[in-house]
């Protein structure tokens, strides 16, 4: 059997930039590299699609931890706001 490498918790900060020129920085707690990958490849795209926003970009940096559910609410609010500015 191949030994399993433990994955450690790492806090990050997420900066979202929209095509309309808006941006916001949100602290985010990501427990593992896999969770960060899922956020970038799945969750962010899903939230952007639900908000109807195209052209949004996300930048990730190590940061201080925060509540993940609060982060998801703030990301969704940012993307909804960007959609409202386009309309």
Backbone torsions as a table, in degrees:
resi	resn	phi	psi	omega
1	UNK	NA	145.4	176.8
2	UNK	-84.6	130.9	179.0
3	UNK	-66.3	144.4	179.7
4	UNK	-88.4	128.8	177.6
5	UNK	-84.1	126.0	179.5
6	UNK	-66.3	144.0	177.2
7	UNK	-108.9	124.1	-174.0
8	UNK	-96.1	154.1	176.8
9	UNK	-68.7	136.6	176.2
10	UNK	-137.6	124.4	176.7
11	UNK	-81.2	144.6	-179.2
12	UNK	-135.6	162.8	171.9
13	UNK	-117.0	139.5	-178.4
14	UNK	-118.0	125.9	174.7
15	UNK	-108.7	124.9	-180.0
16	UNK	-107.7	129.3	175.9
17	UNK	-119.4	132.0	179.7
18	UNK	-103.8	162.8	-179.7
19	UNK	-64.9	-20.1	-179.6
20	UNK	-83.5	-0.8	178.4
21	UNK	96.3	-3.5	178.0
22	UNK	-78.9	154.3	175.6
23	UNK	-152.7	155.9	175.5
24	UNK	-150.5	148.6	176.8
25	UNK	-115.0	129.9	-174.9
26	UNK	-127.1	128.3	173.2
27	UNK	-71.6	144.3	-177.8
28	UNK	-143.0	138.7	176.5
29	UNK	-100.0	114.6	178.2
30	UNK	-113.9	121.2	-172.7
31	UNK	-74.0	-36.2	-175.5
32	UNK	-141.5	164.0	173.5
33	UNK	-58.3	-33.2	179.1
34	UNK	-65.3	-41.5	178.5
35	UNK	-65.0	-38.6	176.4
36	UNK	-62.5	-44.8	177.9
37	UNK	-59.0	-45.4	179.1
38	UNK	-62.3	-40.6	178.9
39	UNK	-61.3	-47.1	-176.9
40	UNK	-70.3	-38.2	-173.9
41	UNK	-93.0	-23.1	-174.7
42	UNK	-121.3	-62.1	-171.6
43	UNK	-63.5	-47.2	-179.1
44	UNK	-62.2	-44.4	179.1
45	UNK	-61.8	-40.8	179.5
46	UNK	-62.8	-46.8	179.6
47	UNK	-62.6	-41.4	178.8
48	UNK	-64.0	-42.0	178.1
49	UNK	-64.1	-44.0	179.2
50	UNK	-61.8	-34.7	179.4
51	UNK	-81.7	-11.7	-178.6
52	UNK	73.8	28.4	-177.5
53	UNK	-102.5	132.7	175.5
54	UNK	-118.0	149.2	176.6
55	UNK	83.1	11.4	177.9
56	UNK	-77.1	142.7	178.2
57	UNK	-121.4	152.3	179.3
58	UNK	-128.9	134.3	177.0
59	UNK	-118.4	134.6	-176.7
60	UNK	-119.7	133.0	176.0
61	UNK	-136.7	152.0	174.3
62	UNK	-61.6	142.7	-174.8
63	UNK	-156.8	-165.2	175.9
64	UNK	-86.1	143.2	-176.7
65	UNK	-70.1	155.0	175.9
66	UNK	-147.4	173.2	179.3
67	UNK	-72.2	124.0	-174.9
68	UNK	-61.6	-42.4	-179.2
69	UNK	-63.3	-38.9	176.7
70	UNK	-63.1	-40.7	178.4
71	UNK	-60.2	-45.7	-178.9
72	UNK	-61.5	-40.0	177.5
73	UNK	-64.1	-41.7	-179.1
74	UNK	-68.3	-38.8	177.0
75	UNK	-63.3	-46.4	179.6
76	UNK	-61.3	-42.4	179.6
77	UNK	-63.8	-41.6	178.5
78	UNK	-61.3	-45.4	-177.9
79	UNK	-69.6	-37.7	176.2
80	UNK	-63.6	-39.3	179.1
81	UNK	-62.6	-41.3	179.4
82	UNK	-63.6	-39.7	179.5
83	UNK	-64.7	-42.2	-179.2
84	UNK	-63.2	-34.9	-179.6
85	UNK	-70.1	-28.9	180.0
86	UNK	-74.8	-37.5	-175.4
87	UNK	-67.7	NA	NA
